[in-house]
């Protein structure tokens, strides 16, 4: 099958969770025998050379750069900022297609005329208007990554400044209905989307982060923990929480204990005793194997925590907050240890216990790896279902229930 992936987020460099999600998704499509083209809307900086190497020079397509904001748009931005200062809820919401440029549709129509794709994947609901460029006989798959209906409220409830895109529930659902399949990244969102689309032709499948499994690592027998994260404010908040409240408790008992920080989060964290900033690490297994325990101290978020899945696949013993385990929380206590978000003492206690319990680290490592393997198999099965040409026509989908296995964790 010939597939086009349309994305506002590049695959390279793979220095953030959403980039890793898109990179592994396209990688698995190629491994499945499909021919994959990638159309990138340049909203973020990217490494075009690496992307050409990944997809092939003739399969990477850079879409037109959106025009600079005009006077009207700048004025609207000023009004939006004023509304946010006054805590007006509507000031945080965008119309569904506010970030979409019609020049993208024209460019995609040219690509479709030249290549005749069998299926098109669109990344993020705010880019769903891109489906307009394709005829109805093309399978349309919307990869949501996250829920964006009233997303800003999640940040406000956590006492943080809302980030990126947020819209109304009805606008989000309008974007869903443009697709034949909506991919939810974790079970809770899959069930929510399915309930909201009850009776619609659009079908919901859970296709979470597809893990680049590789070989498991052997964690280090030393008092060091590792946290991986981009510069996303949620990761920064989590790192600061661990450094300010958990690490001092750990170092009271183990003065030589260290936190290894990996990724863009390093740039937002000041130097502190016991904190080692490694920056961008091309192969995360190198960072994992330098520590005895992986920690995930984030205190809020939506979607699924991709680095937690990566650590599970690597066979790391893990301690996570409840929020850090979102989408995977039912595996807490078996595949990893989980503590309440604001319980720094319990977090420190579990880290110290793992430092001193090699057998427990080994048990958790095996359970984490096994859970990651089962997770990956379930996501790949759901992805294959989205590409079944015998099922994708709306007339048949309307009668097709959401399969239980697609919503299973």
Beta strands, then each sheet from edge to edge (+ up, - down):
strand 1: 2-7
strand 2: 35-41
strand 3: 60-63
strand 4: 119-123
strand 5: 139-143
strand 6: 181-184
strand 7: 203-206
strand 8: 224-228
strand 9: 258-262
strand 10: 275-279
strand 11: 293-296
strand 12: 318-321
strand 13: 337-339
sheet 1: 3+ 2+ 1+ 4+ 5+ 6+ 7+
sheet 2: 10+ 9+ 8+ 11+ 12+ 13+
end
